[in-house]
Structures are given as C-alpha cells and as structure tokens.
Amino acid sequence: MTLAKAAGQFTEATIDEEVVVMSLASGDFFSLTGTARSIWLALDAQNDRAGLIAALAAEYGVEPSAIAQDVDPFLAQLAAAGLLTGA
C-alpha cells in the first residue's frame, strides 16, 4: 500500500532537531524528535512500508524487524490523527 503524508491536512516546521506538526483539522500539535522525526521525514522519500522500514534500518544500523516495532505504531498514530494516508 502507498503511504503518504495527508497533503493539505497539516502544517510543519523544523526547529533544530525537532519537527513540529499541526493538524489543520483538530489544531493538535505533534512534537517529533528521534525516531518519530526520522519516520516523518522518511515519508517524503518512501511511499511504502517496506521501503520506509529499509531506509530507517539503514539509517540506524539495525535489522528491519527491530525498526518495524517503532514504525508500525507510529504510522497508526499518524493515520488516526489524519496526517497519513494509506496506513
């Protein structure tokens, strides 16, 4: 399945090592640091779960199965907040 940030549903700003995302529908803010920041940024280049996990595993130097434990719940949170399509 194709993953994509939900265009037109958020605004974002990068401040040092943090990405702040605001949902335009709810007004909720999300502070993304560490792995969450990496996942959010990787969504710009990767459009499927396998590619996303492979890119993050390479970035962090871990096995894909280890990074999937962080990726899947976060993708579900993004989808529930209306910030991600295809999850």
C-alpha positions as CSV (number, residue, x, y, z in Angstrom):
1,M,0.0,0.0,0.0
2,T,1.1,3.5,-0.7
3,L,1.9,5.7,2.3
4,A,1.8,9.5,2.0
5,K,1.6,12.5,4.3
6,A,-2.0,13.8,4.1
7,A,-1.5,16.8,1.9
8,G,-3.4,19.9,3.0
9,Q,-4.2,18.4,6.4
10,F,-1.2,19.7,8.3
11,T,1.5,22.3,8.5
12,E,5.0,21.6,9.8
13,A,8.1,23.5,10.9
14,T,11.6,22.2,11.7
15,I,13.2,23.7,14.8
16,D,16.7,22.3,15.4
17,E,16.3,18.5,15.8
18,E,12.5,18.7,16.2
19,V,9.7,18.7,13.7
20,V,6.5,20.3,14.9
21,V,3.4,19.2,13.0
22,M,0.0,20.8,13.4
23,S,-3.2,19.1,12.3
24,L,-5.3,21.7,10.5
25,A,-8.5,19.7,11.2
26,S,-8.0,19.5,15.0
27,G,-5.4,22.1,15.8
28,D,-3.4,19.5,17.7
29,F,0.4,19.9,17.7
30,F,2.8,17.0,17.5
31,S,6.4,17.3,18.5
32,L,8.5,14.8,16.6
33,T,12.0,14.0,17.8
34,G,14.3,11.0,17.5
35,T,12.8,8.0,15.6
36,A,9.4,9.8,15.2
37,R,11.2,12.7,13.4
38,S,13.1,10.2,11.2
39,I,10.0,8.3,10.3
40,W,8.1,11.6,9.4
41,L,11.0,12.9,7.2
42,A,11.5,9.5,5.5
43,L,7.8,9.6,4.4
44,D,8.9,12.3,1.9
45,A,11.1,9.8,0.1
46,Q,9.4,6.5,0.8
47,N,5.9,5.5,-0.3
48,D,5.5,2.1,1.1
49,R,6.1,0.4,4.5
50,A,8.9,-1.9,3.3
51,G,10.9,1.0,1.7
52,L,10.3,3.1,4.8
53,I,11.5,0.4,7.2
54,A,14.5,-0.5,5.0
55,A,15.6,3.2,4.9
56,L,15.2,3.6,8.6
57,A,17.0,0.3,9.3
58,A,19.9,1.5,7.2
59,E,19.9,5.0,8.9
60,Y,20.0,3.5,12.4
61,G,22.1,0.4,11.6
62,V,19.6,-2.1,12.9
63,E,17.7,-5.0,11.5
64,P,14.4,-4.1,9.7
65,S,12.4,-6.3,12.1
66,A,13.7,-4.1,15.0
67,I,12.7,-0.8,13.5
68,A,9.3,-2.2,12.4
69,Q,8.4,-2.3,16.1
70,D,8.7,1.5,16.2
71,V,7.4,2.3,12.7
72,D,4.0,0.4,12.8
73,P,2.6,2.0,16.0
74,F,3.7,5.5,14.9
75,L,2.2,5.1,11.4
76,A,-1.1,4.1,13.1
77,Q,-0.9,7.2,15.3
78,L,-0.3,9.4,12.2
79,A,-3.2,7.8,10.4
80,A,-5.5,8.2,13.4
81,A,-4.6,11.9,13.6
82,G,-5.5,12.3,9.9
83,L,-1.9,13.1,9.0
84,L,-1.2,10.0,6.9
85,T,-3.0,8.2,4.1
86,G,-2.6,4.6,3.1
87,A,-1.8,3.2,6.5
